[in-house]
Amino acid sequence: MRLSTLLRRAGYTAAIGAGVAVVSGAAVLALELLAAKRVRHGHPTLGPHMRMWAGPADGAPLRLVVFGDDLAAGVGVEDAQETVGGVLAELLAGTGHRVSLSSAAVSGASTGDLETQVARALLGEAPDVAVILMSGLSEAVSHPAESVARLGEAVRRLSAAGSSVVVGTCPDLSSVTAIAQPLRSIAGWRGSRLARAQAPAIRVAGGVPVDLAARCGALFRADRGMLCEHGLHPSAEGYRALAHALYPAVYDAASRARA
């Protein structure tokens, strides 16, 4: 057999082996994520019931609404002020805004659930500022293209209703210690691919993407105190870090809403 034929066959074999490894790795990662999610964590009594006021007692309120999954709902903390939305409300109040914070987020939600969350939020007055925050744990593993399309549609509907929309793209999943290595690194790689796909879709739909992995990833990897004890959700300090990463875009959105 000619050498070129042997090399070609060896290349095919290596490619098939790599493909099987990728598929197997994705399957194991999906199972590990499912197992991590099934561990009972301290779910807060927040989510869609979260309400909070911040800032001066008079003046028309700035309506801030958060959408998404566990990250937006604040799983891992018990006080609304410790969630991303709560920290953002306090930061905006510090600039003189009277802020009305509410949440449409649901723990365990996927981008497929954003349609319902947005529909409920738009039953009344549209938010002045809408913040969408998804952990990306499930979307990074399965059907990322569909996830990006659903996220873009949610942004488009909110924008069309007159809301200024800010979206935190997929955070750095390689910092999630609840996932064992080497699957944690695979999750990080898949999450970064998802974030890169999300950003242009968000812009086209009229929203502002914020690269959470770039702004917070190194901090979450270096400081284990950024995560709760179970290693899956942020701690109060972790949520504060995410809120500060989002704040410049949220401040600009609030300024546009007031203008």
Secondary structure, DSSP 8 states (H G I E B T S, - for coil): --HHHHHHHHHHHHHHHHHHHHHHHHHHHHHHHHHHHHS-----S-GGG-EEEES-SSS--EEEEEEESHHHHTTT-S-GGGSHHHHHHHHHHTTT--EEEEE---TT--GGGHHHHHHHHTTSS--SEEEEE---TTTTTS-HHHHHHHHHHHHHHHHHTT-EEEEE----GGG-TTS-TTHHHHHHHHHHHHHHHHHHHHHHTT-EEE-HHHHHHHHHHH-GGGB-TTSSSB-HHHHHHHHHHHHHHHHHHHHHHH-
